[in-house]
């Protein structure tokens, strides 16, 4: 590897980003569009129903935090083994990831279907919202294992650069969900009108359809790893401790962040009913932004992790910081678009009067904060894919529990600040963490390969890093 200055190939870089990011962004856009249509349909039932289903979605987000640590670990190992062309490493990593993720899904399925009353009492003190949420959770909980299974398959497919296959599954799931919502919520085509129970049942069926389509398309495309079931579970003695060593910081990060977000949602769930409804609608629109972010996040993890695994460490470093700024630029444009189109969107989603004003305020705050927040997320996902699962994790946990939660809890539960002020406090740590994450990014110490090829190249990369920075 030469230390001479090498011109960065922007066209090749942007092409590779687009190949991964666009299908992932489209998949998430489809999911968000489905959620928006769900919200519009449920809005016709009343703002209480919107608030109840929105709080149930926050319980789903807690499950997301529970399994996302294993997603991060899976992407780290699979993408690096993919770069090294290590088939056994890919299969074993997927088997471990799938096993751990499904264990989390099973736990949350039991909580939702057997203990829904306790779950809803945790999230809100409004009895009318609790009652509707219990009806929804008892059915929707059965969708959790199907949802997580689809996500595990998507991790494998994206890390092996088959990013279009999960998109097909999402198309089928969203189309099924929209159609069944129309039938089951309102009682069309001779079916009884089930209200929010119909929405929950539609979610379960749609998740099953989505998982089935992914399996069928992967079989048609003869994916070399997804169906190698026996190889998924032939774990060697060393891979399990190595996997959990890398996953543990990510897992603890996601669990502690998930619990922290739950505490924040407990505060927000005790706001007035019109604010709870506005927050439920906002979370759906937030999913639109996060959907675009997920495309860049996956591109960052795969494009950086693959090069680290293959031993091309300078390429990985050069891609990483460009991905961060590219992501932030697109998120800024998306935030402007949301503000510009807020009126028709919020009216379509059932927002009126005070709920409309609060929802618009939430969008304005988020449009600014998301630029920094998504930059932090992209950097952290990049570090994880390159083998550093500790730095971003420690920062996020420390700032959330030392600064963020005390501020939000005190402001919302003790001083009873307005909803928008409490919401703005949820992002108060992001600028500080962004500065610290940028310093870490340009130092390059986050590159920590797990493959032999990457480890061999690491010493030379560290020796050359100072001169490379001067040439960039």
C-alpha positions as a printed Julia matrix, in Angstrom:
472×3 Matrix{Float64}:
   0.0     0.0    0.0
   1.51    3.28  -1.08
   1.55    6.44   0.92
   1.31    8.61  -2.19
  -1.78   10.72  -2.64
  -4.63    8.85  -4.31
  -7.49   10.78  -5.89
 -10.86    9.85  -4.42
 -13.22    8.4   -7.05
 -16.43   10.27  -6.32
 -18.42    8.7   -9.16
 -17.62    5.16  -8.04
 -18.36    6.15  -4.44
 -21.72    7.76  -5.18
 -22.72    4.85  -7.41
 -21.99    2.35  -4.66
 -23.87    4.47  -2.11
 -26.87    4.73  -4.44
 -26.96    0.99  -5.13
 -27.29    0.27  -1.41
 -28.99    3.39  -0.04
 -31.77    3.83  -2.61
 -33.4     0.38  -2.22
 -33.15    0.61   1.59
 -34.57    4.15   1.56
 -37.38    3.06  -0.78
 -38.15    0.11   1.48
 -38.4     2.37   4.51
 -40.34    4.96   2.53
 -42.87    2.26   1.66
 -43.14    1.25   5.3
 -43.58    4.86   6.39
 -46.17    5.47   3.67
 -48.05    2.44   4.96
 -47.85    3.83   8.49
 -49.13    7.21   7.3
 -52.09    5.56   5.59
 -52.71    3.53   8.77
 -52.73    6.75  10.76
 -55.13    8.44   8.33
 -57.5     5.47   8.55
 -57.3     5.28  12.34
 -57.71    9.08  12.52
 -61.27    8.66  11.3
 -61.97    6.67  14.49
 -60.81    9.52  16.75
 -57.73   11.13  18.34
 -57.88    8.75  21.29
 -57.36    5.83  18.89
 -54.46    7.62  17.22
 -52.81    8.2   20.6
 -53.31    4.6   21.73
 -51.83    3.05  18.58
 -48.99    5.58  18.7
 -48.06    4.49  22.24
 -48.19    0.85  21.15
 -45.69    1.79  18.45
 -43.38    3.07  21.2
 -43.49   -0.39  22.79
 -42.46   -1.8   19.41
 -39.6     0.71  19.43
 -38.46   -0.68  22.78
 -38.32   -4.13  21.16
 -36.33   -2.55  18.34
 -33.79   -1.37  20.91
 -33.64   -4.87  22.35
 -32.68   -6.57  19.1
 -30.83   -3.77  17.31
 -27.63   -4.55  19.19
 -27.6    -7.91  17.45
 -28.34   -6.24  14.12
 -25.28   -4.03  14.63
 -23.15   -7.04  15.58
 -24.46   -9.03  12.64
 -23.69   -6.24  10.18
 -20.2    -5.85  11.64
 -19.31   -9.52  11.21
 -21.23  -10.33   8.03
 -20.01   -7.26   6.11
 -16.38   -7.83   7.11
 -16.56  -11.56   6.31
 -18.23  -10.64   3.02
 -15.26   -8.41   2.2
 -12.9   -11.26   3.07
 -15.07  -13.81   1.14
 -15.26  -16.04   4.21
 -18.42  -18.12   3.65
 -18.26  -19.95   6.98
 -17.89  -16.67   8.84
 -20.92  -15.23   7.03
 -23.13  -18.23   7.78
 -22.18  -18.55  11.44
 -22.59  -14.82  12.04
 -26.07  -14.91  10.51
 -27.06  -17.93  12.6
 -26.01  -16.22  15.82
 -27.7   -12.97  14.83
 -30.96  -14.73  13.93
 -31.01  -16.74  17.17
 -30.46  -13.71  19.4
 -32.94  -11.52  17.54
 -35.71  -14.13  17.66
 -35.2   -14.57  21.41
 -35.92  -10.85  21.88
 -38.95  -11.05  19.58
 -40.36  -13.97  21.56
 -40.06  -12.06  24.84
 -41.9    -9.01  23.5
 -44.55  -11.16  21.88
 -45.33  -12.66  25.29
 -45.4    -9.23  26.99
 -47.76   -7.79  24.37
 -50.18  -10.7   24.16
 -50.24  -11.85  27.82
 -49.55   -8.62  29.77
 -50.93   -5.77  27.6
 -52.62   -4.0   30.52
 -49.33   -3.62  32.39
 -47.61   -2.37  29.23
 -50.22    0.32  28.57
 -50.3     1.48  32.2
 -46.57    2.05  31.95
 -46.89    4.31  28.91
 -49.88    6.47  29.88
 -52.2     7.34  32.74
 -55.2     7.95  30.42
 -57.65    5.05  30.92
 -59.42    5.62  27.6
 -56.1     5.29  25.76
 -55.08    2.27  27.85
 -58.24    0.36  26.94
 -57.8     0.81  23.21
 -54.08    0.06  23.4
 -54.75   -3.27  25.17
 -57.07   -4.36  22.35
 -54.41   -3.49  19.78
 -51.43   -5.08  21.56
 -53.15   -8.42  22.22
 -53.27   -9.01  18.47
 -50.32   -6.99  17.14
 -47.88   -8.8   19.46
 -48.03  -11.84  17.19
 -46.48   -9.74  14.41
 -43.26   -9.2   16.38
 -41.52  -12.54  15.58
 -42.44  -12.18  11.89
 -41.17   -8.59  11.83
 -37.87   -9.51  13.46
 -37.36  -12.55  11.22
 -37.74  -10.28   8.18
 -35.22   -7.86   9.67
 -32.69  -10.64  10.29
 -32.98  -11.78   6.69
 -32.62   -8.17   5.54
 -29.36   -7.85   7.5
 -27.92  -10.88   5.72
 -29.14   -9.79   2.29
 -27.95   -6.19   2.61
 -24.52   -7.14   3.94
 -24.06   -9.49   0.97
 -25.22   -6.69  -1.37
 -28.65   -8.12  -2.26
 -30.41   -4.98  -1.12
 -33.37   -5.25  -3.51
 -34.8    -8.46  -2.03
 -35.94   -6.92   1.29
 -37.52   -4.14  -0.79
 -39.76   -6.68  -2.52
 -40.86   -8.0    0.86
 -41.73   -4.49   2.02
 -43.77   -3.8   -1.11
 -45.83   -6.93  -0.48
 -46.2    -6.21   3.26
 -47.27   -2.58   2.81
 -49.73   -3.39   0.02
 -51.24   -6.17   2.13
 -51.42   -3.94   5.2
 -53.15   -1.09   3.39
 -55.69   -3.38   1.73
 -56.5    -5.31   4.9
 -56.74   -2.1    6.94
 -59.43   -0.84   4.58
 -61.27   -4.14   4.88
 -60.87   -4.87   8.58
 -60.95   -1.41  10.2
 -64.1    -0.28   8.44
 -65.8    -3.62   7.67
 -65.75   -3.68   3.87
 -66.33   -6.72   1.62
 -68.64   -8.33   4.13
 -66.15   -8.35   7.02
 -67.08   -6.91  10.43
 -65.75   -3.45  11.33
 -63.04   -4.22  13.89
 -61.54   -0.74  14.41
 -58.06   -0.81  15.95
 -58.29   -4.6   16.31
 -58.63   -4.75  12.53
 -55.5    -2.63  12.15
 -53.61   -4.99  14.47
 -54.77   -8.1   12.59
 -53.8    -6.51   9.27
 -50.32   -5.86  10.68
 -49.85   -9.52  11.66
 -50.92  -10.85   8.26
 -48.87   -8.24   6.38
 -45.69   -9.13   8.31
 -46.22  -12.79   7.46
 -46.65  -11.96   3.78
 -43.52   -9.8    3.78
 -41.36  -12.54   5.32
 -42.72  -15.12   2.87
 -41.97  -12.92  -0.15
 -38.37  -12.37   1.01
 -37.89  -16.13   1.33
 -39.4   -16.8   -2.09
 -37.36  -14.1   -3.83
 -34.14  -15.23  -2.14
 -34.81  -18.79  -3.32
 -35.51  -17.61  -6.87
 -32.28  -15.58  -6.83
 -30.38  -18.56  -5.37
 -28.89  -16.63  -2.5
 -25.84  -18.64  -1.42
 -26.14  -18.12   2.33
 -29.73  -17.55   3.46
 -30.82  -21.19   3.1
 -27.61  -22.84   4.33
 -29.45  -23.62   7.59
 -27.1   -26.33   8.85
 -24.09  -24.05   8.39
 -25.85  -21.26  10.29
 -25.72  -23.21  13.54
 -22.36  -25.02  13.31
 -20.67  -22.53  15.59
 -16.99  -22.92  16.32
 -15.62  -22.47  19.8
 -14.15  -19.04  19.13
 -16.94  -17.33  17.21
 -19.48  -17.09  20.06
 -17.25  -15.18  22.52
 -15.9   -13.02  19.67
 -19.44  -12.24  18.5
 -20.73  -11.33  21.95
 -17.6    -9.33  22.74
 -18.39   -7.09  19.79
 -22.17   -7.2   20.3
 -22.16   -6.53  24.04
 -21.34   -2.8   23.86
 -23.87   -2.32  21.05
 -26.46   -4.38  22.91
 -25.99   -2.48  26.16
 -26.16    0.77  24.22
 -29.46   -0.15  22.58
 -30.99   -1.55  25.78
 -30.01    1.43  27.91
 -31.03    3.85  25.15
 -34.29    1.93  24.71
 -35.07    2.11  28.43
 -34.1     5.78  28.41
 -36.43    6.45  25.48
 -39.17    4.56  27.32
 -38.75    6.9   30.28
 -38.96    9.88  27.92
 -42.1     8.37  26.36
 -43.57    7.95  29.85
 -43.17   11.71  30.29
 -44.64   12.44  26.85
 -47.47    9.98  27.49
 -48.62   12.15  30.39
 -49.1    15.24  28.24
 -52.63   16.38  27.23
 -54.52   14.05  24.85
 -54.16   16.41  21.88
 -50.36   16.41  22.42
 -50.3    12.59  22.59
 -52.18   12.44  19.28
 -49.77   14.97  17.73
 -46.78   12.94  18.94
 -48.24    9.78  17.39
 -48.56   11.52  14.02
 -45.09   13.04  14.36
 -43.54    9.62  15.02
 -44.94    8.44  11.7
 -43.38   11.41   9.88
 -40.16   10.92  11.83
 -40.09    7.43  10.35
 -39.9     9.04   6.9
 -36.68   10.85   7.82
 -35.24    7.82   9.59
 -36.13    5.73   6.54
 -33.88    7.86   4.35
 -31.24    7.84   7.06
 -31.36    4.03   7.21
 -30.33    3.9    3.56
 -27.18    5.89   4.28
 -26.59    4.04   7.52
 -26.69    0.68   5.75
 -24.5     2.02   2.96
 -22.02    3.3    5.52
 -21.93    0.02   7.44
 -21.59   -2.15   4.34
 -19.21    0.0    2.26
 -16.92    0.73   5.19
 -17.18   -2.71   6.85
 -16.51   -4.54   3.57
 -13.32   -2.56   2.92
 -12.12   -3.01   6.51
 -12.67   -6.76   6.2
 -10.79   -6.87   2.89
  -7.87   -4.89   4.33
  -8.49   -1.73   2.28
  -8.35    0.53   5.3
  -7.56    3.8    3.58
 -10.57    3.35   1.32
 -12.74    2.65   4.37
 -11.49    5.8    6.09
 -11.97    7.97   3.01
 -15.53    6.73   2.55
 -16.55    7.15   6.18
 -16.41   10.91   6.64
 -17.89   11.57   3.19
 -20.85    9.35   4.03
 -21.54   11.34   7.2
 -21.76   14.69   5.4
 -23.68   13.24   2.47
 -26.27   11.83   4.88
 -26.61   15.13   6.72
 -27.13   17.03   3.47
 -29.98   14.79   2.38
 -31.61   14.88   5.81
 -31.53   18.69   5.74
 -33.32   18.72   2.38
 -35.92   16.28   3.67
 -36.55   18.44   6.74
 -37.17   21.5    4.55
 -39.63   19.47   2.44
 -41.54   18.35   5.55
 -41.9    21.92   6.8
 -43.04   23.12   3.39
 -45.68   20.38   3.07
 -46.75   20.2    6.71
 -50.24   21.64   6.28
 -51.73   19.12   3.81
 -49.89   16.22   5.45
 -51.09   17.01   8.98
 -54.66   17.66   7.86
 -54.72   14.33   6.02
 -53.54   12.63   9.2
 -56.4    14.04  11.26
 -54.66   16.95  12.99
 -56.87   19.91  13.89
 -56.61   23.01  16.08
 -54.28   22.46  19.07
 -53.1    19.05  17.8
 -52.16   20.63  14.45
 -50.15   23.41  16.12
 -48.29   21.0   18.37
 -47.53   18.62  15.49
 -46.15   21.48  13.38
 -43.96   22.59  16.28
 -42.61   19.06  16.65
 -41.74   18.96  12.94
 -39.9    22.29  13.09
 -37.81   21.23  16.09
 -36.99   17.87  14.55
 -36.09   19.34  11.13
 -33.19   21.18  12.76
 -32.18   18.55  15.33
 -32.28   15.66  12.84
 -29.32   17.05  10.86
 -27.05   16.64  13.89
 -28.74   13.5   15.22
 -28.44   11.59  11.93
 -24.81   12.66  11.67
 -24.17   11.1   15.07
 -26.03    7.92  14.12
 -24.16    7.54  10.84
 -20.81    7.96  12.56
 -21.71    5.44  15.25
 -22.91    2.88  12.69
 -19.67    3.41  10.76
 -17.57    2.82  13.87
 -19.49   -0.37  14.64
 -19.1    -1.78  11.13
 -15.36   -1.1   11.33
 -15.08   -2.92  14.67
 -15.32   -0.11  17.24
 -18.52   -0.77  19.16
 -17.45    1.13  22.29
 -16.78    4.83  21.66
 -20.15    5.97  20.33
 -21.93    3.62  22.71
 -20.31    5.09  25.81
 -20.97    8.65  24.67
 -24.63    8.01  23.93
 -25.32    6.18  27.19
 -23.49    8.68  29.39
 -25.14   11.76  27.86
 -28.61   10.21  27.88
 -28.56    9.12  31.52
 -26.51   11.97  32.99
 -27.95   14.87  31.0
 -30.97   14.04  28.86
 -33.27   11.96  31.07
 -32.9    14.15  34.2
 -33.66   17.25  32.1
 -36.7    15.78  30.32
 -38.09   14.12  33.46
 -37.68   17.22  35.6
 -39.12   19.51  32.94
 -42.09   17.3   32.11
 -43.03   15.64  35.4
 -42.02   18.23  38.01
 -41.98   21.65  36.37
 -44.68   20.77  33.77
 -43.09   22.61  30.88
 -45.07   22.88  27.62
 -44.92   19.81  25.38
 -42.73   21.49  22.74
 -40.16   22.58  25.34
 -39.98   19.07  26.8
 -39.64   17.66  23.29
 -36.81   20.05  22.39
 -34.92   18.9   25.49
 -34.81   15.39  23.97
 -32.12   16.62  21.55
 -30.08   18.78  23.91
 -27.1    16.4   24.0
 -26.71   15.95  20.23
 -24.46   18.98  19.42
 -21.97   18.1   22.17
 -21.76   14.47  21.09
 -21.39   15.51  17.45
 -18.2    17.45  18.17
 -16.7    14.52  20.09
 -17.75   12.05  17.37
 -16.11   14.22  14.68
 -12.82   14.26  16.55
 -12.92   10.47  16.82
 -13.87   10.1   13.16
 -10.83   11.94  11.82
  -8.43   10.2   14.18
  -9.27    6.9   12.48
  -8.79    4.85  15.66
 -12.27    3.33  15.15
 -10.91    0.95  12.49
 -10.6    -2.39  14.31
 -10.81   -5.35  11.88
 -12.01   -8.84  12.85
 -10.69  -10.58   9.69
  -7.07  -11.71   9.14
  -6.81   -9.49   6.04
  -7.88   -6.41   7.97
  -5.6    -7.13  10.91
  -2.57   -7.48   8.62
  -3.29   -4.08   7.02
  -3.96   -2.29  10.32
  -0.34   -1.72  11.34
   0.52   -0.11   8.02
  -2.64    2.01   8.13
  -1.78    3.37  11.55
   1.76    4.15  10.46
   0.55    5.96   7.35
  -2.45    7.74   8.86
  -0.71   11.02   9.66
   0.62   11.54   6.15
  -2.72   10.55   4.6
  -4.53   13.22   6.59
  -2.13   15.82   5.22
  -2.88   14.69   1.67
  -6.7    14.63   2.01
